[in-house]
Amino acid sequence: MTILKCCLLLSMMFSNLSLSYELGFSLDQLTIYSDIWPPYQTLSEKGVLAGLATKPVVNVLKAGNISFEIKVTLWAKILHLAKFNKNALIYSLSRTKPREYQFYWIHRLEYIKIHLVSLF
C-alpha cells in the first residue's frame, strides 16, 4: 500500500495527471494532519484551524472539490499517523535531508530560516 506523505500542497490538485494512479492514493477523502505553529497554523476563536499555511491548503482542496478533514495533534503522533494511514497529508513540515526521501514533497508554501539565539 502506497501512502502519500507530504507537507505542502498547493497546485497539485489542478494537474492533468492522474494523481491517484501515479502516487497510489485516491482523492475520495483526505485526512490532513497539522499542529499549531503560529502564524502558519493557528486556532481561530471558533476553534477552527486557520493561519498563513492553512488558508492556501484549504483553498486548493475546496477549489478541487476534494473532501478532506484537518486533524490537529502532536508531531510525534502526526508522523506515525501519516506513515500508516492511506490518503494522509501533513503540513507544514520542514524539508530536511533526513526527511527528503521519507515524503512526497508537493509544493513549498514558505521559505523560512530558523536561527537559534541565546541571551547571556
C-alpha positions in Angstrom: 0.0 0.0 0.0 1.4 3.3 -1.1 0.9 6.1 1.4 1.0 9.7 0.3 3.1 11.6 2.8 3.7 15.2 2.1 3.9 18.6 3.7 2.6 21.2 1.5 0.0 21.1 -1.3 -0.9 24.0 -3.5 -1.1 23.4 -7.2 -1.2 19.6 -7.1 -4.9 19.2 -7.5 -5.0 21.1 -10.8 -2.6 18.8 -12.6 -4.0 16.9 -15.6 -2.0 13.9 -14.4 -3.9 11.2 -12.6 -2.6 11.6 -9.1 -4.4 8.6 -7.8 -2.6 6.4 -10.3 0.8 8.0 -10.1 1.0 8.3 -6.3 -1.2 5.4 -5.3 -4.0 7.2 -3.4 -7.5 8.3 -4.1 -8.9 11.8 -3.7 -12.2 10.5 -2.2 -11.3 11.6 1.3 -8.1 13.1 2.5 -7.0 13.3 6.1 -4.7 16.2 6.7 -2.6 16.3 9.8 -1.2 19.5 11.3 -0.2 21.1 14.5 -0.3 24.6 16.0 2.6 26.8 14.7 1.7 30.5 14.7 1.4 32.3 12.4 1.3 29.4 9.9 -1.2 27.2 11.8 -3.4 28.8 14.4 -6.7 28.2 16.0 -9.5 30.7 15.4 -11.8 32.0 18.1 -14.2 29.3 17.0 -11.6 26.5 17.4 -11.1 26.1 13.6 -7.6 25.7 12.2 -6.5 28.9 10.4 -3.3 30.7 9.6 -0.9 31.6 6.7 -0.3 28.0 5.7 -3.8 26.7 6.3 -5.5 29.1 4.0 -3.9 28.1 0.7 -4.2 24.4 1.5 -7.9 24.7 2.3 -8.5 26.9 -0.8 -6.9 24.4 -3.2 -8.8 21.4 -1.8 -12.1 23.3 -1.9 -11.4 24.5 -5.4 -10.8 20.9 -6.5 -14.0 19.7 -4.8 -11.9 17.3 -2.7 -13.4 16.0 0.6 -11.0 16.5 3.5 -10.7 16.6 7.2 -7.9 18.5 9.1 -6.9 17.0 12.4 -4.7 18.9 14.8 -2.4 16.8 17.0 1.2 16.5 18.3 4.1 16.0 15.9 5.1 12.5 17.1 1.5 11.3 16.5 1.3 13.1 13.1 4.3 11.4 11.8 3.1 8.0 13.0 -0.4 8.5 11.6 0.8 9.7 8.2 3.1 6.7 7.8 0.3 4.2 8.4 -2.9 5.8 7.1 -3.8 5.9 3.5 -4.6 9.3 1.9 -2.8 11.2 4.6 -1.2 14.6 4.2 1.0 16.7 6.5 1.5 20.4 6.5 3.7 22.4 7.4 6.8 20.3 7.5 10.4 21.4 7.3 12.2 19.9 4.4 15.4 18.5 5.9 18.0 16.0 4.5 16.8 13.1 6.7 13.2 13.7 5.6 13.9 14.2 1.9 13.2 10.6 0.9 10.5 9.9 3.5 7.9 12.1 1.9 6.4 13.2 -1.4 7.1 16.9 -1.4 4.4 18.6 -3.4 4.8 22.4 -3.0 6.6 24.9 -0.9 4.3 27.3 1.0 7.0 29.4 2.5 10.8 29.6 2.8 11.8 30.1 6.5 15.2 30.5 8.0 15.3 29.4 11.6 18.1 30.6 14.0 19.0 29.6 17.5 19.6 32.7 19.7 20.8 32.9 23.2 20.9 35.7 25.7 23.9 35.8 28.1 
